[in-house]
């Protein structure tokens, strides 16, 4: 199993696609490439047919999957502005790669596990790794992730939401030589391949955990028998001034995913935005369910917290046999969060090493937290691919 990656910022389409194909060709035999992931800006949209043909010729045995993006990521470089293409190629001799696609109407019609098996071409027992790229305008993206996870509870979902288009039909989803303007395209990987997932939501917890004792839909009315705003005031009273200032402009709620754990730390929480508050009742509304019995903790986010979180999430994977990686970062990260460019790609290279990497800046990121798949925001969702070793 071998991976290769390359990128280009050339404006001319022919020169750009030649550069990325030749770049991966220097790292892996082109005829042995089984999978190619390509992410590119809309600058090349008018020449998409040529791009698909050129990849088909340059990587003749590769299944192609990709999408248009607001910016691309490859190796240690994040290109946030201007034309760019990122390409990740993989030789996967003992891996079965099954492509799939579906629209909102097809998603609405899925009722059983067998419906999903017919669409993705694999059974839950094979424990597939899913990679999906979605268009945000005509698809219930959250519903897609939830339904897929219900039928494949042990399978990670990685990928992101195409971010180049500003309105319906502007984005392009690419799969096996075809272009789709809506829905989702994806891959189901089975066989001798392993992936370690890293989902860095960029936040750090403050204060203590609380249990929701009264809530309905997305409104939390009580935390441990007390109004949420009162609980928040108790938390803020014990924070240093700089954290109080940060909480006033960047405060979130983290909901524990695995309630069976006895202690909670980074990676155990799904981060939700706080949508509003009622000063009369002390209730707060979050961008997620307010289920009674759920454990939550207030979180704050800034560049420093996001950097610390990414490094902490990647640290356990330092020194592992990573062959290649995918990096899906929110378009609110990059230089929108840090003063210097290439942050996430640079940290990944610093911690994991100089392995082939490609991805893009997303309008939402797929990734598992606490063993369940979700759609995130302001997140870096990373897949670290490893050879699982010889069969026992």
MOBELNOR-V629668 format. One record per pair of residues at least 24 apart in sequence whose ideal C-beta (glycine too) atoms are under 6 Angstrom apart, sorted by sequence separation. I is the first residue (numbers start at 1). J is the second residue. D is the distance in Angstrom with one decimal. If there is no record, write none. Layout:
I_J_D / I_J_D
This chain:
4_28_4.3 / 98_122_5.8 / 130_155_5.8 / 136_161_5.0 / 2_28_4.9 / 33_59_4.6 / 36_62_4.2 / 42_68_5.4 / 133_159_5.3 / 39_66_5.7 / 127_154_5.4 / 128_155_5.1 / 129_156_5.9 / 130_157_4.5 / 131_158_5.4 / 132_159_4.2 / 134_161_5.1 / 135_162_5.4 / 35_63_5.5 / 36_64_4.9 / 37_65_5.7 / 38_66_3.7 / 124_152_5.0 / 127_155_6.0 / 131_159_5.1 / 207_235_3.4 / 30_59_5.4 / 33_62_4.4 / 37_66_5.7 / 39_69_4.9 / 322_352_5.5 / 325_355_5.8 / 327_357_5.6 / 331_361_4.2 / 13_44_5.1 / 137_168_4.2 / 324_355_5.9 / 328_359_5.0 / 324_356_4.6 / 325_357_4.5 / 327_359_3.7 / 329_361_5.6 / 39_72_4.9 / 206_239_5.9 / 253_286_5.0 / 318_351_5.5 / 322_355_5.1 / 326_359_5.2 / 13_47_4.0 / 17_51_5.2 / 63_97_5.4 / 104_138_5.5 / 303_337_5.2 / 328_362_5.2 / 104_139_5.1 / 116_151_4.3 / 303_338_5.2 / 135_171_4.8 / 344_380_4.9 / 17_54_4.7 / 21_58_3.9 / 107_144_5.9 / 310_347_5.3 / 314_351_4.3 / 328_365_4.8 / 113_151_4.5 / 255_294_5.7 / 256_295_4.1 / 43_83_3.6 / 133_173_5.7 / 144_184_6.0 / 156_197_5.0 / 255_296_5.2 / 41_83_5.3 / 41_84_5.6 / 253_296_5.3 / 254_297_5.1 / 138_182_4.4 / 139_183_5.6 / 40_85_4.3 / 139_184_5.9 / 254_299_4.7 / 266_312_5.6 / 332_378_5.0 / 39_86_4.8 / 135_182_5.1 / 252_299_4.5 / 330_377_5.9 / 229_277_6.0 / 330_378_4.8 / 38_87_5.1 / 203_252_5.8 / 330_379_5.5 / 134_184_4.1 / 250_300_5.6 / 37_88_4.4 / 250_301_4.9 / 329_380_4.8 / 132_184_5.4 / 133_185_5.5 / 230_282_5.5 / 36_89_5.1 / 229_282_4.0 / 247_300_5.2 / 328_381_4.6 / 132_186_3.7 / 228_282_5.9 / 246_300_4.9 / 35_90_4.5 / 131_186_5.8 / 227_282_2.6 / 327_382_5.3 / 33_89_4.6 / 131_187_4.6 / 228_284_4.6 / 246_302_5.6 / 34_91_5.9 / 326_383_4.5 / 33_91_5.7 / 34_92_4.5 / 130_188_5.9 / 32_91_4.5 / 325_384_5.2 / 128_188_4.2 / 129_189_4.3 / 28_89_5.9 / 324_385_5.0 / 35_97_5.4 / 128_190_4.9 / 221_283_4.7 / 322_384_4.7 / 323_385_5.4 / 24_87_5.9 / 28_91_5.4 / 235_298_5.6 / 126_190_4.4 / 219_283_5.5 / 220_284_5.3 / 322_386_5.9 / 20_85_5.3 / 24_89_4.2 / 321_386_5.4 / 67_133_4.3 / 122_188_4.7 / 129_195_5.1 / 219_285_5.0 / 7_74_3.4 / 20_87_4.2 / 218_285_5.5 / 317_384_5.7 / 120_188_4.7 / 122_190_5.6 / 203_271_5.4 / 218_286_5.5 / 5_74_5.3 / 16_85_5.5 / 5_75_5.8 / 9_79_6.0 / 201_271_4.5 / 220_290_4.5 / 310_380_5.8 / 219_290_5.6 / 11_83_5.3 / 218_290_5.5 / 101_175_5.7 / 9_84_5.0 / 215_290_3.3 / 99_175_5.5 / 8_85_5.2 / 99_176_5.2 / 215_292_5.6 / 212_290_6.0 / 7_86_4.6 / 103_183_4.0 / 212_292_5.5 / 6_87_5.4 / 102_183_5.7 / 102_184_6.0 / 212_294_4.9 / 5_88_4.8 / 101_185_4.6 / 211_295_5.5 / 4_89_4.7 / 100_186_5.4 / 209_295_5.1 / 210_296_5.8 / 3_90_5.0 / 99_187_5.9 / 209_297_4.7 / 2_91_4.5 / 97_187_5.8 / 98_188_4.4 / 1_92_5.7 / 207_298_5.5 / 97_189_5.8 / 205_297_4.7 / 206_298_5.4 / 70_163_4.1 / 68_162_5.7 / 69_163_5.3 / 70_164_5.4 / 95_189_5.8 / 96_190_4.8 / 205_299_5.3 / 206_300_5.7 / 67_162_4.3 / 69_164_5.4 / 96_191_5.0 / 68_164_3.8 / 95_191_4.1 / 203_299_3.9 / 94_191_5.2 / 94_192_3.9 / 95_193_4.7 / 203_301_4.5 / 202_301_5.2 / 270_369_5.1 / 204_305_4.6 / 68_171_5.3 / 68_172_4.7 / 202_306_3.4 / 270_374_5.9 / 67_173_5.1 / 202_309_5.4 / 66_174_4.2 / 200_309_5.0 / 65_175_5.4 / 200_310_4.2 / 257_369_5.5 / 258_370_4.5 / 63_176_5.9 / 200_313_4.7 / 257_370_2.7 / 198_313_4.8 / 257_372_5.8 / 198_314_5.8 / 196_317_5.5 / 42_164_4.5 / 65_187_5.6 / 52_177_5.6 / 48_179_6.0 / 160_328_3.9 / 163_331_5.3 / 199_367_3.9 / 199_369_5.5 / 197_368_5.4 / 202_378_5.4 / 201_379_5.1 / 200_380_4.5 / 199_381_5.2 / 198_382_4.2 / 197_383_5.9 / 195_383_4.9 / 196_384_4.3 / 195_385_5.4 / 194_386_4.7 / 194_388_4.3 / 192_388_5.6 / 163_361_5.9 / 163_362_5.5 / 163_363_4.1 / 161_362_5.2 / 160_362_3.1 / 161_363_4.1 / 161_364_3.9 / 160_365_4.9 / 159_366_4.5 / 158_366_5.7 / 157_366_4.8 / 156_368_4.8 / 157_373_4.0 / 149_372_5.9 / 149_373_4.4 / 158_383_4.5 / 136_363_5.4 / 145_373_5.1 / 145_375_5.3 / 142_375_5.3 / 132_366_5.9 / 141_375_5.3 / 73_327_5.2 / 80_334_5.0 / 78_334_5.6 / 70_331_5.4 / 78_341_5.9 / 78_342_4.8 / 77_342_5.8 / 76_342_6.0 / 78_345_5.1 / 76_345_5.1 / 76_346_5.5 / 88_358_3.5 / 73_345_5.4 / 86_358_4.4 / 76_349_4.6 / 75_357_5.4 / 74_358_4.8 / 73_359_4.3 / 73_360_5.9 / 72_360_5.0 / 71_361_4.0 / 69_360_3.6 / 70_361_5.2 / 3_323_5.1 / 3_324_2.6 / 39_360_3.9 / 1_323_5.6 / 5_356_3.8 / 4_356_5.2 / 5_357_5.7 / 3_356_4.2 / 5_358_4.6 / 1_387_5.0
